[in-house]
Amino acid sequence: MQRGQMVNRHRYAAKMDLKRQNRLAVGIVSDRFPDVSSIIINMIYYQKGPNPVLMERTVNIFPGSDAYFMMDCMTKGCNSGGYDLTPVVNDMVKNHKAAKKGSLICEGTIDVPVAGHASIEYEILMRFSKTARKAPVLK
């Protein structure tokens, strides 16, 4: 194995270890959001270039899933990029919203600098358990 390949393998292993630690640190959905029974995140990944749609992706999240909502940038060579949907999910839970749409731009860097090299459009659908606490009705 060549030296460059070994260095890349170590970098990748370190990156994956950090990601695993972050996932463990946030806990699971049922602990952080006990009223949530499921979350579906639909995303369309876009990139700069002649074929702007990179891919479509759906992520299903259940009570036993990690409460980790940082989605990776799918652009090859992107460093420190991605899309943090954590504030969106937190806001939806706090305000008991069942659906939300939006878009985010990757702030990562690639070998050839391109402003706004990638972005996503997302739609998050959230189901709350039937026993979810509701605000008391004042009469």
Legacy VTK file of the C-alpha trace (Angstrom):
# vtk DataFile Version 3.0
C-alpha trace
ASCII
DATASET POLYDATA
POINTS 139 float
0.000 0.000 0.000
1.300 3.435 -0.910
1.921 6.113 1.702
-0.790 8.445 0.324
-3.413 5.714 0.495
-2.461 4.956 4.090
-2.769 8.625 5.086
-6.184 8.886 3.420
-7.328 5.697 5.144
-6.291 7.107 8.538
-8.047 10.424 7.852
-11.217 8.589 6.836
-11.063 6.366 9.936
-10.615 9.431 12.180
-13.531 11.189 10.458
-15.801 8.159 10.920
-14.747 7.802 14.572
-15.626 11.448 15.239
-18.991 10.970 13.523
-19.698 7.878 15.658
-18.797 9.803 18.839
-21.117 12.655 17.824
-23.965 10.222 17.187
-23.491 8.616 20.605
-23.283 11.993 22.340
-26.704 13.171 21.147
-28.581 10.108 22.389
-31.673 8.577 20.852
-34.875 10.207 19.634
-37.100 8.714 22.367
-34.876 10.240 25.070
-34.566 13.700 23.490
-38.061 13.920 22.022
-40.372 11.528 23.911
-43.493 12.849 22.144
-42.174 12.053 18.646
-43.126 8.692 17.122
-41.424 9.140 13.719
-39.593 11.629 11.518
-39.275 11.407 7.751
-36.721 13.652 6.070
-37.012 13.965 2.277
-34.086 15.723 0.614
-33.051 16.688 -2.872
-29.308 17.293 -3.153
-28.186 19.904 -5.696
-24.744 20.739 -7.052
-23.290 23.402 -9.314
-22.945 22.256 -12.901
-24.875 21.073 -15.951
-26.767 18.333 -14.031
-27.832 20.134 -10.868
-29.812 17.324 -9.197
-27.247 15.076 -7.549
-29.679 12.734 -5.802
-32.922 12.354 -3.897
-32.823 10.806 -0.448
-35.311 9.829 2.238
-34.226 9.208 5.827
-36.672 7.492 8.192
-36.061 8.146 11.876
-37.772 6.201 14.648
-37.773 6.510 18.468
-34.806 4.110 18.753
-32.748 5.992 16.133
-29.903 8.340 16.976
-31.116 11.921 17.411
-28.456 13.004 14.908
-29.673 15.334 12.171
-26.400 16.377 10.521
-26.575 15.230 6.900
-23.356 14.886 4.916
-22.642 16.857 1.762
-22.579 14.399 -1.129
-20.221 16.467 -3.287
-16.984 14.565 -3.839
-14.079 16.263 -2.096
-16.199 18.425 0.227
-14.434 19.031 3.542
-16.248 19.976 6.757
-19.507 20.444 4.893
-22.995 19.172 5.359
-26.441 20.248 6.401
-27.415 20.597 10.057
-31.146 19.978 10.388
-30.982 19.905 14.204
-32.332 23.464 14.683
-35.200 22.710 12.285
-36.140 19.501 14.119
-35.831 21.206 17.536
-38.138 24.021 16.379
-40.681 21.554 14.988
-40.799 19.622 18.265
-40.960 22.783 20.379
-43.852 24.182 18.314
-45.476 20.777 17.699
-45.288 21.225 13.900
-46.051 18.221 11.713
-44.326 19.448 8.530
-41.720 21.922 7.385
-39.951 22.670 4.094
-36.809 24.635 3.466
-33.359 24.731 1.928
-29.768 24.845 3.146
-26.442 25.629 1.473
-23.320 23.605 2.224
-20.681 25.728 3.920
-17.906 23.177 3.369
-14.908 23.607 1.117
-13.833 21.649 -1.919
-10.524 21.466 -3.776
-11.711 23.938 -6.416
-13.471 26.748 -4.519
-17.006 27.329 -5.764
-19.357 29.525 -3.767
-22.453 27.555 -2.879
-21.081 24.366 -4.439
-23.994 22.300 -3.082
-27.374 22.689 -1.443
-30.429 20.717 -0.419
-34.142 21.272 -0.377
-35.775 19.395 2.470
-39.197 18.441 3.693
-39.513 17.079 7.208
-42.641 15.203 8.261
-43.029 14.510 11.958
-45.531 12.320 13.749
-46.237 12.852 17.397
-47.469 10.113 19.720
-51.115 10.170 20.644
-50.146 10.735 24.262
-48.131 13.832 23.346
-48.569 16.597 25.825
-50.852 19.285 24.536
-51.137 22.792 25.863
-54.059 23.144 28.259
-57.149 24.757 26.810
-58.159 27.857 28.751
-61.870 28.526 29.087
LINES 1 140
139 0 1 2 3 4 5 6 7 8 9 10 11 12 13 14 15 16 17 18 19 20 21 22 23 24 25 26 27 28 29 30 31 32 33 34 35 36 37 38 39 40 41 42 43 44 45 46 47 48 49 50 51 52 53 54 55 56 57 58 59 60 61 62 63 64 65 66 67 68 69 70 71 72 73 74 75 76 77 78 79 80 81 82 83 84 85 86 87 88 89 90 91 92 93 94 95 96 97 98 99 100 101 102 103 104 105 106 107 108 109 110 111 112 113 114 115 116 117 118 119 120 121 122 123 124 125 126 127 128 129 130 131 132 133 134 135 136 137 138
